[in-house]
């Protein structure tokens, strides 16, 4: 979970704050260090499965819906070799990609 926790100015988010984010329904976008931090059908996601099942959402960007423990449904996005996870599962690519590019 360390890769996901680095979202507020590079600091780790305490568990209580993660719980509040989940309970309040606050959306998030965060870097994803390891695909195995998210799950698909109860199993940790791996590169082979991501490559096989992810769909292209824009040139150079692929995405796959998965589950993140303690947060729920998420979208995993690979954009130019960098991986992101977002709770904004239904967000259109033209609105999501600017969030990832900063």
BELNOR-V958594 format. One record per backbone hydrogen bond with DSSP energy under -1.0 kcal/mol. CO is the residue of the C=O (numbers start at 0). NH is the residue of the N-H. If there is no record, write none. Layout:
BEGIN
<<CO NH> <CO NH>>
END
This chain:
BEGIN
<<0 4> <4 6> <6 8> <7 10> <13 17> <14 18> <15 19> <16 20> <17 21> <18 22> <19 23> <20 25> <27 86> <29 84> <33 36> <34 37> <37 44> <38 66> <39 42> <42 39> <45 49> <46 50> <47 51> <48 52> <49 53> <54 62> <57 60> <59 79> <60 56> <60 57> <61 77> <62 54> <63 75> <65 73> <66 38> <67 70> <67 71> <71 67> <73 65> <74 85> <75 63> <76 83> <77 61> <78 81> <81 78> <82 31> <83 76> <84 29> <85 74> <86 88> <91 94> <91 95> <92 96> <95 99> <96 100>>
END
